[in-house]
Amino acid sequence: MTLNIDNIVDDMKTIVSKAYSSYLPIVDDICTKHISESKLEYLLDTRMLDYTFDNRFLLLFKRICRAYYELYPKLIISEIKAHKEMWENSV
């Protein structure tokens, strides 16, 4: 069976769009209150980092970083570095 690259790209776009729709209300919510550092790390590193190649997710990621920088500066710096290592030179 031959893989059709167009179908794979379309599937990826669908997955990212669904994920964005799921994460948008979460980001809206956590940016209006404070969550623990461990929960924030889990959200950014384990759940969102894989999607930050997409500009919509990158904007969500930046919103969270701005909202939590003063509270958890070391974590935010670490997450920004992780994003750069993962995506800046690969896209």
C-alpha positions as CSV (number, residue, x, y, z in Angstrom):
1,M,0.0,0.0,0.0
2,T,1.4,3.4,-1.0
3,L,1.2,6.2,1.5
4,N,-0.3,9.4,0.0
5,I,1.6,12.4,1.4
6,D,-1.3,14.7,0.9
7,N,-3.6,12.5,3.0
8,I,-1.0,12.4,5.8
9,V,-0.6,16.2,5.7
10,D,-4.4,16.6,5.8
11,D,-4.7,14.2,8.7
12,M,-2.0,16.1,10.6
13,K,-3.8,19.4,10.0
14,T,-7.0,17.8,11.3
15,I,-5.2,16.5,14.4
16,V,-3.6,19.9,15.2
17,S,-6.9,21.7,14.6
18,K,-8.7,19.4,17.0
19,A,-6.0,19.7,19.6
20,Y,-6.0,23.5,19.3
21,S,-9.8,23.6,19.9
22,S,-9.2,21.5,23.0
23,Y,-6.4,23.5,24.4
24,L,-7.7,27.0,23.7
25,P,-10.2,26.9,26.6
26,I,-7.6,25.4,28.9
27,V,-5.2,28.2,28.2
28,D,-7.9,30.8,28.6
29,D,-8.7,29.3,32.0
30,I,-5.2,28.9,33.3
31,C,-4.2,32.4,32.2
32,T,-6.9,33.9,34.5
33,K,-5.8,32.0,37.6
34,H,-2.7,30.2,38.9
35,I,-1.9,26.5,38.7
36,S,0.9,24.7,40.4
37,E,4.3,24.6,38.9
38,S,4.1,20.8,38.3
39,K,0.8,21.1,36.5
40,L,2.1,23.9,34.4
41,E,5.2,21.9,33.5
42,Y,3.1,18.9,32.6
43,L,0.9,21.0,30.4
44,L,3.7,22.8,28.6
45,D,6.3,20.1,28.3
46,T,4.3,16.9,28.0
47,R,1.1,18.1,26.3
48,M,1.8,21.3,24.3
49,L,5.4,21.3,23.2
50,D,4.8,18.8,20.4
51,Y,2.4,21.1,18.8
52,T,4.3,24.4,19.0
53,F,5.5,24.0,15.4
54,D,2.0,25.4,14.6
55,N,1.7,29.2,14.9
56,R,-1.7,28.9,16.8
57,F,-0.1,26.7,19.4
58,L,3.0,28.8,19.6
59,L,0.7,31.8,20.4
60,L,-0.9,29.8,23.2
61,F,2.5,28.7,24.5
62,K,3.6,32.3,24.5
63,R,0.4,33.4,26.4
64,I,1.1,30.9,29.1
65,C,4.8,31.9,29.3
66,R,3.9,35.6,29.7
67,A,1.2,34.8,32.3
68,Y,3.5,32.6,34.4
69,Y,7.0,34.1,33.9
70,E,7.0,36.1,37.2
71,L,5.6,33.2,39.2
72,Y,7.8,30.4,37.7
73,P,10.7,32.0,35.8
74,K,13.0,29.0,35.9
75,L,10.3,26.8,34.5
76,I,9.3,29.2,31.8
77,I,12.9,29.7,30.7
78,S,13.4,26.0,30.6
79,E,10.3,25.5,28.5
80,I,11.3,28.2,26.0
81,K,14.7,26.6,25.6
82,A,13.0,23.2,25.0
83,H,10.8,24.7,22.4
84,K,13.8,26.3,20.6
85,E,15.8,23.1,20.7
86,M,12.9,21.1,19.3
87,W,11.6,23.4,16.6
88,E,13.7,26.4,15.7
89,N,16.2,24.5,13.5
90,S,13.9,21.8,12.4
91,V,11.1,23.6,10.6
